[in-house]
């Protein structure tokens, strides 16, 4: 069994990718705080992950195991778990029809940084546990 291709590892790396994407999107929102008619965007990932983990997404369907790249994929693809970019076109914050609230964006940026740090720490822990399992000793 290859743990690096397991569902938990894939979810963890997808969450880290979502946090990286969220960092870029929030930074773009902050950079355009004074741009007329700019509409803020956000990254949706946690709700998608929750749906898959609760069995509403494709993750709970029957899936075949590929031991070779030549094999045909059966069932859901592990790459299906991906963050989505959503733009808020309905709200307005300023007279220039911009909807970026700098205070909200900065708090989202701090929250995302904490989330990213926790995910990276969890990934490091998983890799450390694998290393202990392979080498048979603590590092």
N, C-alpha and C positions, 0 to 999 in steps of 0.2 A: 504494500500500500504506500503510495506516494503522498505524504501529508501536504507537500507544497502544491498539489493539484486538488486538494480537498475543498469541500464546500466552505468550511469555516475560513480557511486561508484565502480563498477567492473573495469571500465577503469582506474580509479585513482589508485586502488590497484594494477592492472596489471602494470601500469607505474612505481610504486614504486618498485615492484618486478623486473622489467627490469633494473631499476637504480641500485638495489642491485647486480643483476647478472653482469651488466656492470662494477661495482666496482671490483668484483672478477676477471673478465676477463682482465681488464686493469692492475690490480696488478700482475696477472700471466705474462702478456706481459713484464712488467717492470722487474720482477724477472728473466726473461729469456733473457734479453737484450744482454748478452754475450754468450748465448748458441748456439753453431754451429748448423746450419740447422733448428733452431726453426722458426716457422712461426706464426706470430701474428694472434690473433682472435679478433673479435668484435661482439657486440650484435646489432641485427637489431630489432627494435621495433616500432619506430615512423612511419615508412612507412607502416607497417602492420596496426597500429592504424588508420592512415589516410585513407587507403583503406577501412577499415570497416566503418569509419564515413562518407565517401563519397558514400557508397553504393556498392562498388566493392567487399567487403568481405561478409561473411555470416551474418553480424549483421543486414542487412536490409531485410532479408528474413522473412517470416512468422514464428513466434515462439509461441509455446503454453506456458501457465503459469502453473507451477507445484505447487500445494498446499500441496502435499504429496510426500514423497520419493518413494511411490509405483507407482506413475504416470509415464507413458511413456513420454520421452522427445520428443517434437515435434519441429522441426526446429533446428536452430543453438544452440550450447551449449555456455554459457557465458565463459567457460573455454578455448574456442578456441583462445581467444586473449592472446597469449603468445609470449615472446621474443624468437628469434632464434639466435643461435651461428653460426657465419660464419668465416671460416678461409681463410686468404689470402695466397694462395699457389703460386701466380704468381710473386710477386715483390721480389726484393733483395735489401737490404740496405748495407750490409757489405761483405767483402771478404769471410766470413765464411757462406754465403748463408742465414744468418739471415735477417729478414726484420723488426725488431723493431727499430723505431726511438724514442729515449728516450724523446726528446723534445716534439714530437707530443703526445706521451702517457701521459706525465705529463700535457699537456694542456687539453687533453681529460678527464683526471682524475679531474682537476679543474672544467671543464664544467659539468661533471657528478655530482660532489658534489653540485654545484649550482642548477642543475635540481632536485636532490633528496631533497634538502632543500625546494625548492619551492613546490614540490609535497606533502611533509609532512605538510607544512604550509597550503596548500589547504585542505588536509584531516582533519587537526585540525579545520579549519574553518567550514567545512561541519559538523563535529561532534558537534561543538559548536552551529551551527544553529539548528541541531536536538534537542540538549539539551534544547535550548530556546523554541522550538516548543512544546516539551513534558512538560517542567516545567512551561512554560509561563512567564519566567523572564530571564533576562540576568545574566550571571555568573560573 
